[in-house]
Each structure stands twice: as C-alpha cells, then as structure tokens.
Amino acid sequence: MNRFTNLFDAADAAFNKHYSEELKQLKGLSKEEISKILPSTTDFQIYNELIKIVENASQENLAQADLADKIKSLGNVAVNIAKKVPGLNAIL
C-alpha cells in the first residue's frame, strides 16, 4: 500500500463513522420530538425516507453536498427534522 491508499482508507473510515453517528442520532429522536416537527402523521413517511437517504449516504460514501441536496429534495419537513441532528444541521 502507498501513502495515498492509507489516507483514502482513513478518510473513508472517518466518513462512514460520521454518517453512522448522524444516523444513530436521527433514529434516536423521540416520537415527541418528531411530533413537534411533523404537522401530521402522514409526514412520518418523510422521516423514514430521510433515514433511508442517510443510510444510503453512509453506504455509498456520498459527499456532504450531495447528501444535503437529497435531504432538501424531500422538502421543508425533512430539512427541519435533519436540523435536529447537529451533524446534518451543519451541512444544511
């Protein structure tokens, strides 16, 4: 292995760990916290879609800007939920 391979491996590990933590925090939001953000129970589907997007971002090593774009494409409800997670809030 050369030094670049090691650097890429370290960056990948840090990246995956970062999104793993965000995913853990997102899934850890209480029903009460989510209910305050979501105007109706049908918006829980958006919450579930948001979780899928962050899971995929972690698996695919998606760039932060791309993840932010995908979150924003879900609309304001998804953005408001994501803002409850500090790491996601930072990229929005």
N, C-alpha and C positions, 0 to 999 in steps of 0.2 A: 504494500500500500504506500501511496505517496502522501505527502502532507495535505494535499487538496482533498483526497478521499477521507482522511481523518476529519478535516474541517467540515466537509459535507455531512459526514456521519454525525458529528456533534451538533451541527445546525438542525439536521432532521430530528434528532432526539429532543432538542430544546423546543423545536416547533411542535412536535407531537405532544410533548408534555404540556406545553402552553395551552393548546386547544383541549387537551384532556381535562385540564383544570377548569377551563371555561365551561366545558360540557358538564362536568360534575356540579358546578355552581348553578348552571341553568336548570339541570334536573332536580337540584336541591331546593328550588323555590317552592315555598309552601302554597297550598291551594288558596290560602287567604291572600298572599302576595299577588298571585296570578289573578285572582278575582278582582282585586283593586285595579289592575291594569286593563283587564278584559271587560268590555261593556256587556258582552253576552256570552252565554255558554257555548255558542257556536264558534267563538273565537279560540276555543281550546284546540281546534284543528290547526290554527296558525301556530300556536305554541308547539304542537307536535311537529309541524313542518320545520319550524326553527331548530328544534332538536336534531332533526334529520340533516339539515344543512350543516350544522356544526359538526355532527358525526362524520359526514362526508368530507368536510374540510380537513378534519384531523386525519382521516384515512388517505386522502389524496394530496396532502401537503399543500393545500390551497393557500395562495398568497392572501395576506390580510385585506388588501384592497378588493380582491375578488370575493372574499367572504363578506365584507361589508356590502358590496353590491348585491349579493344574493340575499342578504338579510333585508336590505332596503327594498328589494323587489317584492317581498312579502307584504309590504305596506307599513303604515304607522304603528299598528298594533304590535307587529313583530319587532320593530325598532324599539318601541317602549319596553317590551319585555327584555330584549337584549341589553338595554341600558341598565338593567338591574344587576348585570354581571359586569364587574369592573373591567375585565379584560376585553369584553366585547364593546363596552361603552367607549373604551379608549380608541377603538378603530372606527367607530361611527362618528 
